[in-house]
Amino acid sequence: MKNSSTYKATDIIAGFECRPGIYTLNGASAMLKAVNFTIHSANATGCSVVLFKRGETEPFAIIPIPDSYRIGDTW
């Protein structure tokens, strides 16, 4: 795993520090001091990471993934 300094945030989205992820990792992947989220969808027109606190039914955060983070069918 690379040093966490390699993965510095480039954007603030919905109050969270974000950056484009590692597109070869599928799903949610724990990183040093971060989590990488990657999904593949041929028909998606948008993508958001929806975060819930344990035991809650309402999300505490919805982070829309910018179109600029998309590569082909990968968000």
Stockholm file with secondary structure:
# STOCKHOLM 1.0

chainA/1-75         MKNSSTYKATDIIAGFECRPGIYTLNGASAMLKAVNFTIHSANATGCSVVLFKRGETEPFAIIPIPDSYRIGDTW
#=GR chainA/1-75 SS CCCGGGGCCCEEETTEEECCCCTTSCEEEEETTEEEEECBCSSCSCCEEEECCTTCSSCSEEEECCGGGCBTTBC
#=GC SS_cons        CCCGGGGCCCEEETTEEECCCCTTSCEEEEETTEEEEECBCSSCSCCEEEECCTTCSSCSEEEECCGGGCBTTBC
//
